[in-house]
Amino acid sequence: MLISKNDAIEIMKKRVLKNIFEKCIQEICKEGPIITDNELGEITCGSCGIVLVEKTINGEPENHTFTKEDYMTNTRFGPKIKLSFGDMGLSTFIGSQNKDSSGKQLPSKIRSTFYRLRKQDKNSKSQKNRVFNEAFVILDGIRSRLSLPESVVEKSAYIYRKARYHGLIRGRSRPVLVAASVYAACRFTNTPRTLKDVADAANVQKKILQKTYSKLVRTLEITLDTYDPIDFITRLSTSVNVTEKICRDAIYFINRARELELTAGKNPIGMASAALYFSCVYNKENVSQLKIAKAAGITTVTLRNDYQVLINGMGISPLDLCLDKN
């Protein structure tokens, strides 16, 4: 008996829906609905919330094209190119399990064929990709410790590739050069991470990291802006557990200091710590200089010096409770 194409499609849909709800516990789930998340690549049951299918393939076009030539040039299959992968995510991967798509074991003749294919695939990968893979494993560890976004990771990988192209790896350890690339990417994307934070995350010495970073910036001719002290206020406020009012007052003091050009040439996190301490004194919050200095990763001497510059330049006293904020 012959069936039409539409009937065959409906039969396949029913079979898929019948198997897709096997993870669900409730009987009512088999009636649907099904929720599809295109960003995460997941299909979820709308009744009980259980994820039914993971890592689905997104069939939407990656690029918007208007001509046939653009479509043929930009069309490809697979995940997007990522600089943080040694092969940019374009290489093939042959799994180690000798099973077919239905889960059955492969015959012995086909198993030997796949064994040779795996061996040839492994040998065909260049030494350059393996070197980048080792470096990007370090990069992934730094990313997890500093909670860096994907944009910073991609920028770090791009800077590291350029640094290797210019020969900066000679005479330097791989973790130091990766850490310098991460710090440069943080500065470029205005992600508030200090040199000490990156050095601790990469387990390298701060002095060596600073020298490598300076050499990296000079060689690649990168122009980087200084951090804004306001970017560190929220982080420090959370670390020392102060109120939102103190945080807002500290931001106000930083803006006043910027108008008076008191922040020029100063360490951004030092000025942020001084503004936060001044806000605590102004609001009669009992927070010590040592606690703020430890949260900022600086010494109490640096905090006191920036604090004196702040209050002397603004011409106000922490004991002045009649401060006009307007």
C-alpha positions as CSV (number, residue, x, y, z in Angstrom):
1,M,0.0,0.0,0.0
2,L,1.4,3.4,-1.1
3,I,1.1,6.4,1.1
4,S,1.5,10.1,0.2
5,K,4.4,12.3,1.3
6,N,2.2,14.3,3.7
7,D,0.9,11.1,5.4
8,A,4.5,9.9,5.8
9,I,5.5,13.2,7.5
10,E,2.5,12.9,9.9
11,I,3.4,9.4,10.8
12,M,7.0,10.4,11.5
13,K,5.8,13.3,13.7
14,K,3.6,11.0,15.7
15,R,6.5,8.6,16.3
16,V,8.8,11.5,17.4
17,L,6.2,12.9,19.7
18,K,5.6,9.5,21.2
19,N,9.2,9.0,22.1
20,I,10.0,12.6,23.0
21,F,7.7,12.5,26.1
22,E,9.3,9.4,27.7
23,K,11.2,11.6,30.2
24,C,8.0,13.2,31.4
25,I,6.4,11.9,34.7
26,Q,2.8,13.2,34.3
27,E,0.4,11.6,32.0
28,I,-1.0,14.9,30.9
29,C,2.3,15.9,29.4
30,K,1.7,13.7,26.4
31,E,-0.8,16.3,25.3
32,G,1.8,19.0,25.1
33,P,2.6,21.8,24.6
34,I,6.3,21.7,23.5
35,I,8.5,24.8,24.1
36,T,11.5,25.3,21.9
37,D,14.4,27.6,23.0
38,N,16.4,28.5,19.9
39,E,19.2,30.2,21.9
40,L,19.9,27.3,24.2
41,G,19.0,24.6,21.7
42,E,16.6,22.9,24.0
43,I,13.1,21.5,23.7
44,T,11.1,21.6,26.9
45,C,7.8,20.1,28.0
46,G,5.4,22.9,28.7
47,S,3.5,21.0,31.4
48,C,6.2,19.8,33.8
49,G,9.3,21.7,32.5
50,I,11.5,18.7,31.9
51,V,14.1,19.2,29.1
52,L,13.2,16.7,26.4
53,V,15.9,17.3,23.8
54,E,19.2,19.1,24.2
55,K,21.7,20.6,21.8
56,T,19.4,20.7,18.8
57,I,20.7,22.0,15.5
58,N,19.6,25.6,14.6
59,G,18.5,25.5,11.0
60,E,18.2,29.3,10.7
61,P,20.7,31.1,8.4
62,E,23.7,32.6,10.2
63,N,24.1,35.5,7.8
64,H,21.5,37.6,6.1
65,T,22.1,37.6,2.3
66,F,20.4,39.4,-0.5
67,T,22.1,37.8,-3.6
68,K,22.8,34.3,-4.7
69,E,26.5,34.9,-4.7
70,D,26.5,36.1,-1.0
71,Y,24.4,33.1,-0.1
72,M,26.8,30.6,-1.7
73,T,29.8,32.4,-0.1
74,N,28.5,32.6,3.5
75,T,26.4,29.5,3.7
76,R,28.0,26.7,5.8
77,F,26.9,24.0,8.3
78,G,28.0,23.6,11.9
79,P,28.7,25.9,14.9
80,K,30.0,29.4,14.5
81,I,33.8,30.1,14.2
82,K,35.4,30.7,17.6
83,L,38.9,32.1,18.0
84,S,39.1,30.5,21.5
85,F,39.4,27.0,19.8
86,G,42.7,25.9,18.5
87,D,41.1,24.9,15.2
88,M,38.4,27.6,15.4
89,G,35.8,24.9,15.7
90,L,36.1,23.8,12.1
91,S,37.9,20.4,12.4
92,T,36.2,17.1,12.4
93,F,35.7,14.8,15.4
94,I,35.2,11.0,15.2
95,G,33.7,9.6,18.4
96,S,35.4,6.7,20.3
97,Q,32.2,4.6,20.6
98,N,31.8,2.0,18.0
99,K,28.0,2.4,17.6
100,D,25.7,3.6,14.9
101,S,22.9,6.1,15.1
102,S,20.5,3.6,16.6
103,G,23.0,2.5,19.3
104,K,23.9,-0.9,17.8
105,Q,27.5,-2.1,17.8
106,L,29.3,-1.8,14.5
107,P,30.6,-5.0,12.7
108,S,34.2,-5.9,13.2
109,K,35.2,-4.9,9.7
110,I,33.7,-1.4,10.0
111,R,35.2,-1.0,13.5
112,S,38.7,-1.6,12.1
113,T,37.9,1.0,9.4
114,F,36.9,3.6,11.9
115,Y,40.0,2.9,14.0
116,R,42.2,3.8,11.0
117,L,40.1,6.9,10.3
118,R,40.5,8.0,13.9
119,K,44.2,7.5,13.7
120,Q,44.6,9.4,10.5
121,D,42.3,12.2,11.8
122,K,44.5,12.6,14.9
123,N,47.7,12.6,12.9
124,S,46.4,15.1,10.3
125,K,45.8,17.8,12.9
126,S,48.7,20.2,12.8
127,Q,51.1,21.0,15.6
128,K,50.0,24.6,15.5
129,N,46.5,23.6,16.5
130,R,47.7,21.5,19.4
131,V,49.8,24.4,20.7
132,F,46.8,26.7,20.6
133,N,44.7,24.1,22.3
134,E,47.1,24.0,25.3
135,A,47.0,27.8,25.5
136,F,43.3,28.0,25.3
137,V,42.9,25.5,28.1
138,I,44.7,28.0,30.3
139,L,42.5,30.7,28.9
140,D,39.3,28.7,29.9
141,G,40.6,28.3,33.4
142,I,41.2,32.1,33.7
143,R,37.7,32.7,32.3
144,S,36.1,30.5,34.9
145,R,38.0,32.1,37.8
146,L,37.3,35.7,36.8
147,S,33.8,35.0,35.4
148,L,34.6,36.7,32.1
149,P,32.0,37.0,29.3
150,E,32.3,35.4,25.9
151,S,33.3,38.6,24.2
152,V,36.3,39.0,26.5
153,V,37.4,35.4,25.9
154,E,37.2,35.8,22.1
155,K,39.1,39.1,22.3
156,S,41.8,37.4,24.4
157,A,42.2,34.6,21.9
158,Y,42.5,37.1,19.1
159,I,45.2,39.1,20.9
160,Y,47.1,35.9,21.8
161,R,47.1,34.8,18.2
162,K,48.5,38.1,17.1
163,A,51.1,37.9,19.9
164,R,52.3,34.5,18.7
165,Y,52.4,35.7,15.1
166,H,54.8,38.6,16.2
167,G,57.0,36.1,18.1
168,L,56.2,37.3,21.6
169,I,56.1,33.7,22.9
170,R,59.9,33.4,22.6
171,G,61.5,33.5,26.0
172,R,58.1,33.8,27.8
173,S,56.0,31.1,29.4
174,R,52.6,30.4,27.8
175,P,50.5,31.2,31.0
176,V,52.1,34.6,31.3
177,L,51.4,35.5,27.7
178,V,47.8,34.2,27.9
179,A,47.3,36.3,31.1
180,A,48.6,39.4,29.5
181,S,46.2,38.9,26.5
182,V,43.3,38.5,29.0
183,Y,44.2,41.7,30.8
184,A,44.6,43.6,27.5
185,A,41.2,42.2,26.4
186,C,39.6,43.4,29.7
187,R,41.1,46.8,29.2
188,F,39.9,46.9,25.6
189,T,36.3,45.9,26.5
190,N,36.2,48.0,29.7
191,T,35.7,44.9,31.9
192,P,36.8,45.8,35.4
193,R,39.6,43.3,36.3
194,T,42.8,44.4,37.9
195,L,46.3,43.2,37.1
196,K,46.4,41.4,40.4
197,D,43.1,39.6,39.7
198,V,44.4,38.3,36.4
199,A,47.8,37.3,38.0
200,D,46.1,35.4,40.8
201,A,43.7,33.7,38.4
202,A,46.6,32.6,36.1
203,N,48.9,31.8,39.0
204,V,51.7,34.0,37.7
205,Q,53.8,36.8,39.3
206,K,52.3,40.2,39.0
207,K,55.6,41.8,38.1
208,I,56.3,39.4,35.3
209,L,52.7,39.8,34.0
210,Q,53.1,43.6,34.0
211,K,56.3,43.5,31.9
212,T,54.8,41.1,29.5
213,Y,51.7,43.2,29.2
214,S,53.7,46.3,28.5
215,K,55.7,44.5,25.8
216,L,52.5,43.2,24.3
217,V,50.9,46.7,24.1
218,R,54.0,48.2,22.5
219,T,54.5,45.4,19.9
220,L,50.9,45.2,18.8
221,E,50.4,49.0,19.0
222,I,47.2,48.7,21.0
223,T,45.6,51.9,22.3
224,L,43.8,51.2,25.6
225,D,41.8,53.6,27.8
226,T,42.2,53.6,31.5
227,Y,39.4,52.1,33.7
228,D,36.7,54.2,35.1
229,P,36.8,54.2,38.9
230,I,32.9,54.0,38.9
231,D,33.2,50.5,37.4
232,F,34.8,49.2,40.7
233,I,32.3,50.9,43.1
234,T,29.6,48.2,42.9
235,R,32.1,45.4,43.2
236,L,33.7,46.9,46.3
237,S,30.4,47.8,47.8
238,T,29.3,44.2,47.5
239,S,32.6,42.9,49.0
240,V,32.4,45.1,52.1
241,N,28.6,44.7,52.4
242,V,27.5,48.4,52.5
243,T,24.1,49.9,51.7
244,E,23.0,51.2,48.3
245,K,23.0,54.8,49.6
246,I,26.8,54.5,50.4
247,C,27.3,53.2,46.9
248,R,25.4,56.1,45.3
249,D,27.3,58.6,47.4
250,A,30.6,57.1,46.4
251,I,29.7,57.4,42.7
252,Y,28.7,61.0,43.4
253,F,32.2,61.7,44.9
254,I,33.9,60.1,41.9
255,N,32.0,62.3,39.5
256,R,32.9,65.4,41.6
257,A,36.5,64.4,41.6
258,R,36.5,63.9,37.8
259,E,35.1,67.4,37.3
260,L,38.0,68.7,39.4
261,E,40.5,66.5,37.5
262,L,41.5,64.7,40.6
263,T,41.4,61.3,39.0
264,A,43.9,62.0,36.3
265,G,47.0,59.7,36.6
266,K,45.6,57.9,39.7
267,N,44.9,54.2,40.1
268,P,41.2,53.7,39.3
269,I,40.6,51.1,42.0
270,G,42.5,53.3,44.5
271,M,40.3,56.2,43.8
272,A,37.2,54.0,44.0
273,S,38.3,52.7,47.3
274,A,38.9,56.2,48.6
275,A,35.5,57.4,47.4
276,L,33.8,54.4,49.1
277,Y,35.6,55.0,52.4
278,F,34.7,58.7,52.3
279,S,31.1,57.8,51.6
280,C,31.2,55.4,54.7
281,V,32.6,58.2,56.9
282,Y,30.1,60.7,55.6
283,N,27.2,58.3,56.2
284,K,28.6,57.3,59.7
285,E,29.1,53.7,58.6
286,N,31.7,51.9,60.6
287,V,33.8,50.3,57.9
288,S,37.6,50.2,58.4
289,Q,40.2,51.2,55.9
290,L,41.8,47.7,56.1
291,K,38.6,46.0,55.1
292,I,38.1,48.2,52.0
293,A,41.8,47.9,51.1
294,K,41.7,44.1,51.3
295,A,38.6,44.0,49.1
296,A,40.3,46.3,46.5
297,G,43.7,44.5,46.7
298,I,45.7,47.6,47.6
299,T,47.4,48.7,50.8
300,T,46.0,51.0,53.4
301,V,48.7,53.5,52.6
302,T,47.4,53.8,49.0
303,L,43.9,54.2,50.3
304,R,44.8,56.9,52.8
305,N,46.8,58.9,50.2
306,D,44.0,58.8,47.6
307,Y,41.6,59.7,50.4
308,Q,43.6,62.8,51.3
309,V,43.8,63.8,47.7
310,L,40.1,63.4,47.3
311,I,39.0,65.4,50.3
312,N,41.7,68.1,50.0
313,G,40.9,68.6,46.3
314,M,37.2,68.8,46.8
315,G,37.6,71.2,49.7
316,I,35.3,69.3,52.0
317,S,35.6,67.4,55.3
318,P,34.2,64.0,56.2
319,L,32.8,65.6,59.4
320,D,30.8,68.1,57.4
321,L,27.3,66.7,57.6
322,C,25.8,69.6,55.8
323,L,27.3,68.7,52.4
324,D,25.4,70.1,49.6
325,K,25.0,67.4,46.9
326,N,23.5,69.8,44.5
